């Protein structure tokens, strides 16, 4: 989990907040979603479509705020990071989020 967070730290400044610049380097495109969208099958299909388009075998979903160690792990005993692959179904994502 910590290696994934270190990778994320090279891309975004977790101390920054939207609408200010949160990316360390401005990406060509990005999309901000409401957390409620994560529960939809549309989000899952879009994530799988993105994996297929870029040729990746997996998709990693990470909640950056509140802080993963200080908040999520302290309160829920798990980290807000989830990885799923092309063969997974929406239930895989939902079970990991619950």
C-alpha positions as protocol buffer text, in pm:
chain_id: "A"
residue {
  index: 1
  type: UNK
  ca { x: 0 y: 0 z: 0 }
}
residue {
  index: 2
  type: UNK
  ca { x: 275 y: 246 z: 87 }
}
residue {
  index: 3
  type: UNK
  ca { x: 451 y: 197 z: -250 }
}
residue {
  index: 4
  type: UNK
  ca { x: 125 y: 289 z: -426 }
}
residue {
  index: 5
  type: UNK
  ca { x: 96 y: 602 z: -213 }
}
residue {
  index: 6
  type: UNK
  ca { x: 457 y: 696 z: -296 }
}
residue {
  index: 7
  type: UNK
  ca { x: 372 y: 660 z: -664 }
}
residue {
  index: 8
  type: UNK
  ca { x: 64 y: 878 z: -618 }
}
residue {
  index: 9
  type: UNK
  ca { x: 280 y: 1138 z: -442 }
}
residue {
  index: 10
  type: UNK
  ca { x: 487 y: 1177 z: -760 }
}
residue {
  index: 11
  type: UNK
  ca { x: 169 y: 1268 z: -951 }
}
residue {
  index: 12
  type: UNK
  ca { x: -38 y: 1475 z: -708 }
}
residue {
  index: 13
  type: UNK
  ca { x: 17 y: 1699 z: -410 }
}
residue {
  index: 14
  type: UNK
  ca { x: -207 y: 1539 z: -148 }
}
residue {
  index: 15
  type: UNK
  ca { x: -194 y: 1858 z: 59 }
}
residue {
  index: 16
  type: UNK
  ca { x: -347 y: 2066 z: -222 }
}
residue {
  index: 17
  type: UNK
  ca { x: -722 y: 2101 z: -275 }
}
residue {
  index: 18
  type: UNK
  ca { x: -935 y: 2157 z: -582 }
}
residue {
  index: 19
  type: UNK
  ca { x: -998 y: 2392 z: -751 }
}
residue {
  index: 20
  type: UNK
  ca { x: -629 y: 2478 z: -707 }
}
residue {
  index: 21
  type: UNK
  ca { x: -364 y: 2279 z: -890 }
}
residue {
  index: 22
  type: UNK
  ca { x: -330 y: 1936 z: -729 }
}
residue {
  index: 23
  type: UNK
  ca { x: -113 y: 1778 z: -1000 }
}
residue {
  index: 24
  type: UNK
  ca { x: 263 y: 1808 z: -984 }
}
residue {
  index: 25
  type: UNK
  ca { x: 264 y: 1827 z: -1366 }
}
residue {
  index: 26
  type: UNK
  ca { x: -50 y: 1927 z: -1551 }
}
residue {
  index: 27
  type: UNK
  ca { x: -194 y: 1616 z: -1724 }
}
residue {
  index: 28
  type: UNK
  ca { x: -335 y: 1625 z: -2075 }
}
residue {
  index: 29
  type: UNK
  ca { x: -676 y: 1536 z: -1929 }
}
residue {
  index: 30
  type: UNK
  ca { x: -833 y: 1441 z: -1599 }
}
residue {
  index: 31
  type: UNK
  ca { x: -1178 y: 1389 z: -1457 }
}
residue {
  index: 32
  type: UNK
  ca { x: -1301 y: 1467 z: -1107 }
}
residue {
  index: 33
  type: UNK
  ca { x: -1581 y: 1244 z: -983 }
}
residue {
  index: 34
  type: UNK
  ca { x: -1816 y: 1254 z: -691 }
}
residue {
  index: 35
  type: UNK
  ca { x: -1757 y: 960 z: -457 }
}
residue {
  index: 36
  type: UNK
  ca { x: -2118 y: 846 z: -510 }
}
residue {
  index: 37
  type: UNK
  ca { x: -2031 y: 774 z: -875 }
}
residue {
  index: 38
  type: UNK
  ca { x: -1792 y: 500 z: -764 }
}
residue {
  index: 39
  type: UNK
  ca { x: -2088 y: 283 z: -666 }
}
residue {
  index: 40
  type: UNK
  ca { x: -2233 y: 291 z: -1017 }
}
residue {
  index: 41
  type: UNK
  ca { x: -2185 y: 23 z: -1280 }
}
residue {
  index: 42
  type: UNK
  ca { x: -2112 y: 306 z: -1524 }
}
residue {
  index: 43
  type: UNK
  ca { x: -1796 y: 393 z: -1327 }
}
residue {
  index: 44
  type: UNK
  ca { x: -1685 y: 31 z: -1335 }
}
residue {
  index: 45
  type: UNK
  ca { x: -1751 y: 2 z: -1711 }
}
residue {
  index: 46
  type: UNK
  ca { x: -1567 y: 330 z: -1773 }
}
residue {
  index: 47
  type: UNK
  ca { x: -1267 y: 211 z: -1568 }
}
residue {
  index: 48
  type: UNK
  ca { x: -1258 y: -117 z: -1759 }
}
residue {
  index: 49
  type: UNK
  ca { x: -1287 y: 73 z: -2087 }
}
residue {
  index: 50
  type: UNK
  ca { x: -993 y: 290 z: -1985 }
}
residue {
  index: 51
  type: UNK
  ca { x: -788 y: -20 z: -1902 }
}
residue {
  index: 52
  type: UNK
  ca { x: -866 y: -165 z: -2245 }
}
residue {
  index: 53
  type: UNK
  ca { x: -788 y: 162 z: -2425 }
}
residue {
  index: 54
  type: UNK
  ca { x: -447 y: 209 z: -2265 }
}
residue {
  index: 55
  type: UNK
  ca { x: -366 y: -162 z: -2251 }
}
residue {
  index: 56
  type: UNK
  ca { x: -339 y: -193 z: -1872 }
}
residue {
  index: 57
  type: UNK
  ca { x: -431 y: -515 z: -1693 }
}
residue {
  index: 58
  type: UNK
  ca { x: -555 y: -344 z: -1377 }
}
residue {
  index: 59
  type: UNK
  ca { x: -708 y: -26 z: -1238 }
}
residue {
  index: 60
  type: UNK
  ca { x: -616 y: 114 z: -898 }
}
residue {
  index: 61
  type: UNK
  ca { x: -863 y: 331 z: -709 }
}
residue {
  index: 62
  type: UNK
  ca { x: -721 y: 538 z: -422 }
}
residue {
  index: 63
  type: UNK
  ca { x: -894 y: 791 z: -198 }
}
residue {
  index: 64
  type: UNK
  ca { x: -649 y: 1070 z: -125 }
}
residue {
  index: 65
  type: UNK
  ca { x: -851 y: 1257 z: 135 }
}
residue {
  index: 66
  type: UNK
  ca { x: -902 y: 1220 z: 419 }
}
residue {
  index: 67
  type: UNK
  ca { x: -552 y: 1091 z: 486 }
}
residue {
  index: 68
  type: UNK
  ca { x: -530 y: 717 z: 430 }
}
residue {
  index: 69
  type: UNK
  ca { x: -326 y: 634 z: 742 }
}
residue {
  index: 70
  type: UNK
  ca { x: -445 y: 897 z: 988 }
}
residue {
  index: 71
  type: UNK
  ca { x: -812 y: 863 z: 903 }
}
residue {
  index: 72
  type: UNK
  ca { x: -912 y: 552 z: 710 }
}
residue {
  index: 73
  type: UNK
  ca { x: -678 y: 301 z: 868 }
}
residue {
  index: 74
  type: UNK
  ca { x: -718 y: 447 z: 1215 }
}
residue {
  index: 75
  type: UNK
  ca { x: -1099 y: 434 z: 1196 }
}
residue {
  index: 76
  type: UNK
  ca { x: -1174 y: 140 z: 969 }
}
residue {
  index: 77
  type: UNK
  ca { x: -867 y: -83 z: 995 }
}
residue {
  index: 78
  type: UNK
  ca { x: -805 y: -79 z: 620 }
}
residue {
  index: 79
  type: UNK
  ca { x: -660 y: 149 z: 358 }
}
residue {
  index: 80
  type: UNK
  ca { x: -871 y: 325 z: 91 }
}
residue {
  index: 81
  type: UNK
  ca { x: -698 y: 154 z: -200 }
}
residue {
  index: 82
  type: UNK
  ca { x: -852 y: -100 z: -431 }
}
residue {
  index: 83
  type: UNK
  ca { x: -717 y: -269 z: -741 }
}
residue {
  index: 84
  type: UNK
  ca { x: -922 y: -467 z: -990 }
}
residue {
  index: 85
  type: UNK
  ca { x: -855 y: -616 z: -1330 }
}
residue {
  index: 86
  type: UNK
  ca { x: -1018 y: -676 z: -1668 }
}
residue {
  index: 87
  type: UNK
  ca { x: -1175 y: -1003 z: -1552 }
}
residue {
  index: 88
  type: UNK
  ca { x: -1336 y: -859 z: -1239 }
}
residue {
  index: 89
  type: UNK
  ca { x: -1702 y: -768 z: -1210 }
}
residue {
  index: 90
  type: UNK
  ca { x: -1865 y: -460 z: -1051 }
}
residue {
  index: 91
  type: UNK
  ca { x: -1931 y: -665 z: -737 }
}
residue {
  index: 92
  type: UNK
  ca { x: -1551 y: -692 z: -687 }
}
residue {
  index: 93
  type: UNK
  ca { x: -1524 y: -315 z: -660 }
}
residue {
  index: 94
  type: UNK
  ca { x: -1831 y: -281 z: -440 }
}
residue {
  index: 95
  type: UNK
  ca { x: -1721 y: -558 z: -202 }
}
residue {
  index: 96
  type: UNK
  ca { x: -1384 y: -388 z: -161 }
}
residue {
  index: 97
  type: UNK
  ca { x: -1543 y: -52 z: -89 }
}
residue {
  index: 98
  type: UNK
  ca { x: -1789 y: -183 z: 169 }
}
